[in-house]
Amino acid sequence: MTKRRSAVVLGATGHLGQAATRELLSRGWQVSAATRQAAPRSLAGLDVRLLPGDADTPGQLGRWVAGHELVVDAAAPHPLGTYGRVAARGFDPIAHARGRMRALLDAVAAHRAQLAFISSFTTLSRPASGLEAVEAQWRRQTYPYFAVKEAMEQMVLDAAGTGLSAVVVNPTACLGPWEHRAPSSSFVGLVVSHRLAIVMRHVLNVIDVRDVASALLAAVEAERYGVPIALSAHDVALDELARRLSELAGVRAPIPAEPRLAALFAFWAESGLALAGQDAPDVLRAVPLVADGRAMKTGSEQLALGVAVRPLDDTLRDAVQWHRRHSAAGL
C-alpha cells in the first residue's frame, strides 16, 4: 500500500488555508492543520490532525513542520492600516514578518520539507510611469502591507536560489466558499448582508480560491521552485462584481464611487479614527489592496500548470450560497 504524503497547513482556518486543506485531502494527503484556534468550527468534519498554537511562540514553527513533507504557508502576516497607525503601537510589521519567515525557512530546511508559500498579487511588477505608478508608489509609502509581502516573498525566493524546495504563487483577489470571517471583513459578506453602501468603480482581477489551491498543488507536484507564479482568472469592475453578487443575493446593489475618491476617503477616515484612538473598520483598511488590483492576463507559468479556472458565475453563485448557509447557521 502506497504511503500517504503528509502536509501541514499554516492558517488552515483562513480562506486560502481552507481551500488548500480541502484540496490536499481530495488528493489523498494526510493533513495537519496549524491554527491559533483550539477547536475551530471551520475544520469540523474534515479528516485533519489539529495542531493548535501560535507561530510567534519560539520553536513553534519547527514543531509544526517536523514530520511533514510539505508546508503550506497560508498564514503569512498581512498588516492592514497605515505606517502611522502601526508605529503608534510600537510595532514593526516588517521586522516581525522577517523574523517569522526566517524561522519558517530554517524549519523547512532543517526538516528537508517542501514549502508552498502563498504570496500576493501586490508584489508583481507595477506600471513604471504615469498616474497609476504614482498612486502605487503612494500606497507603498503609506501602508506597510506591501513592504511586508515583498520582504517575505524575496526571502523565500532567495532561499529557493540556494536550494530550498519552495513554490511561490501570487493569486489575485480570491472569491469562493469557506470564507470563515465576519461579514465586515468580507467583500461578499458585506454585499450579501446589504452592509456595503458604496463600491469603487475599479477594474481588478479575481480568481476562485479553489483554483488557487489546485494551481498551488500542481506547482508543488511539478516542482516549480523559485519562480513567482501569478494566478489570475477574470477581469471585472468591482461595481459590476457587486451588482452581480447583489442579484444573486436578492439585495440592492451598492452605489458606485470613483476609486481615487474612495482611496483618499479611506486614508483620511483611518487617520481621523487613529487620532481618536480607534481602529478603522476592515472595509476601510482593505481599500488600498482593492485599489492596487488591476486587469491581468494569464501568464505562461500559470498556463504551464494546466489548471482550468472556473467560470466567474459559478464562483459567485457558490460564494453567495456559502455565505447564506454560514449566516443562517450562525457560524
N, C-alpha and C positions, 0 to 999 in steps of 0.2 A: 504494500500500500504506500502510495506516494505521501511523503511528509508535507503537511501544510506549511506554507511560509507564514512568518509572523511579522506583524506590523504594530507600531504604536502610533496613535494619532494624538498629537498635542492640540488641545482645543476641540475635542471631539463633539462637544455640545453646541458649538457655533454653526453658522450656516454652511460654510465651506467644510468644516470638520464633520458635520453630519453627512454631507454628500460623500466625502472621502471614505468615511467609516462604512457607509452602506455599499459603496462601490467595491471596496475591499472584500466585504462579506460576500457580495454577489460573485466575486471571482475566486472564492474558496480560501481566502486568507484567514488566519487566526488574528483577531484584532484586540488590542488593548486600548482603552480609552483613557487618556490622561486629562484630568479636569480638576478645577478647584471645587466643584460641587461634590458633596459627599454622596448624594443619592439623586442624580439628575433624572428628571422625568422624561427628558428628551431621548434618553437611551433605553427607556423601558421597552422590553420585548426584543431587544437586539442581543444577539449572541456575542457579547463582548466582555472582556475582563476589565473591570473598573479599577483605575489607578488614581485615586484622589490625592491631591497635593497642590503645592504652589511652586511654580517654576523658579521663583525668586529665592526659595529656600536653598542654602548651599548644599550642593551634591544631589539635589532632587532630579535634575535633568539626566545625570548619569545613571541614577537608579531607574528612571523610566526607560532609558534607552537599552539598558542591559537585557540581553536575551532576545532582542528583536533584530530582524534582518533589515527592516525598513522603518524609517522615522518620517512621518508626515507632519510638517510644521504648519498647522492651520491656526496658530495662536500667537503669531508674531505681534509685537506691540504696534498699536496704531493710535497714537495720541491725537485727540481732537482738541481744538482750541488754539489760541494764538500763543506765540512765544511769550508775550507779556503775561498771559494768564498762568502758564506753567512756571514761569520764573517767579511769579508772586508766591508760589507754593514751595519754592526752594527745590524744585525737581528738575533734573536734567534728563529729558527723554532720550536724547541721542546717546549719552553715556550709558543709560540704563539698557537701551536696545543693544548697544555694542557688547555690554557685559553679558547679557543673556545669550546673544548669538555666539560669543566666544565660548561660553560654557557648553552650548549645544554642539558646536562644531568639534570641540575637544571630546565630548562624549561619543559622538558619532564615529570619530576617528578611532578612539580607544576600543570601541566595540566592533569596528570594521563593518558598520552598517551602511546602508544607502540612506540618503537624505532627499526628501521631496519637499522643497520649500515653495510655499505659495506667496509670491510677491504681489506687486500691484502694477496696474497699467500706468500709474503716475511716474514710474521710473523709466518708461520708454522715452525715446527721443521726442523733443518738442519742436515747434516751429522756431527757426533760427532768427527770424526778423518779423517785423510788423506788430500790430496791436496784440495779437494772440501771444506772441513771445513776451511782450511787456507784461501782460496780465499773468502769464505763467510764472515769470520771474517774481512778480509781486507776491503771488501766493506762496512761493517757496521762501521768500524773505519774511513772511508773516506767520506761517503755520509750520510747526516742526514735523508734522506728519510726513511731509515729502522728504526731508532730510533723513528721517528715521528709516523710511523704506529704502532709500538709496544706499544708506550705510549698511544695512543688513544684507541687501542683495549683493553688494560689492564684496562683502566678507565671504559670502557663500561662493561667489564666482572665483575669488582668489583662492579659496580652499580647494575648489574643483581643479584649478590650474596646477595645484601641487599634488593632485592625485585622489582627492576625496570624491567618492561616487555621489555627486549631488546634481539633482534636477531642479531647475528653476522655471516656474511658469508665472506669467503675468496676465491674469484674467481682467477683462473689462468689468463693468458693473454687473453684479450677479443677481439673478432673479430665480424664483422657483420655490419649491416646498421646503419644509424643515427649518424655517426661519424662527427659531425659538428665541424671540426677544420681544420686548414691549412694543406695542404698535407705534409709540412715539419715536422709536429707534428704527423703524422700518418704513421705507417709501410705500411699499404695497400695503402694509398695515395701516398707514395714515390715510391712504386713498380709500381702502375698503371700509374703514371705520368713519369715513367722511370727516376727518380731522385735519385735512390739508386744504387750506383756503386758497393758496397761491402756489403756482408751479412755474419754474423757469422755462422759457421758450428757447431751449438749447438742445442741439443735436449731440448725442453721445452713442456709444456702442454698448449693447447689453448681451449677456450670454446666460444660458441656463446653468445653474450651479451643478447639475448632474453632468452636463457636458464638460465642465471644468474637471470634475472628478475623473471622468472617463479619459480625458486627454492627459491628466496628470499620471494616471496609472499606465497609459500607453507609453508615455515618455520614460517612465521608470523601466518598463519592460524592454524598451528599445535602447536603454542606457544612453539617453541623450543628455550627457553630463556637461555642465559648464557653459551651456548656451541658453540665454533667456528666451523663453518661448511665449510670445504674445498669443493670448487666446481671445478671439473675438467672434462675434456672430452676426448681430443685427444692428444697423444704424437706425436710430429712431429719435425723433424730437421728444423731449421729456414731457411736454404738454400733450403730445399725441399719445404717449405711453400712459399718462394719467387718464386721458379720455377713454382709452380702450379698457383700462382696468375698471374705471367707473361704470362703464356699460356692463361689464361682466358682473360687477357687484351690485348693480341697480341703484347707484347713488349719483348725485350731481357731481360733475367734474370740477376740479379746481380752476381758478381763473389764471390764465397765462400772464407772465410778467417778463420783462426784459432781463436777461441774465446778469448784465453788469449792475443794474439797479439792485437786483436781489443779492448779489455778492457784497456790494457796499453796505446794504442794509444789514446783512448778517454780521459783517465786521463791526459796524458801529453798535449794533444791538448787543453783541457779545462784549464789546469793550465797556458799554454802559453798565451791563449786568455785573461785569468783573469789578468795576468801581464800587458797586453796591454790595460786593462780597457774595454774589450769586453766580451759579453756573448757568450758561445758556442751554436751552433745550437742544436735544440731539438734532432736531430738524434744522436748526440754525448752524450748528457746528459741522454738519455734513455738506453744507452749501459749497465750500471750497473744493471738495472732492468731486462733486457733481459738475462744477464749473470747469474742472480740469479734464473732464471727459470730452471726447471728440469722435467724429466718424473715423472708422478704421477698416482697412481691407484685411482679409485673411492672409496671413503671411505663409511663406514656404515651409517654415518649421512646423506650424500647425497642420498644414496640409499633409506633410510627410507622416504625421501620426495616424492619418486615415480615420479620424473620428468625425462622424457626421453630426452636425448640430441640429437641434430640434427646431421646428417652426416656432416663431415667436408667439403665435396664437396658442399653441399647446402650452408653452411656458407660462403665459399669463393666466390661462384657464386653471392650470394646476396650482399656481401661486394663490389665486383668489380662493379656490376651493380649500386649500390647506389653511389659509388664514381664517376662513369661515369656521372650519372644524375646530381649529385651535381656540378661537374666541368662544365658540359655543360650549366647548369642554371646560372653559375657564382655566386653560393652561398658561 
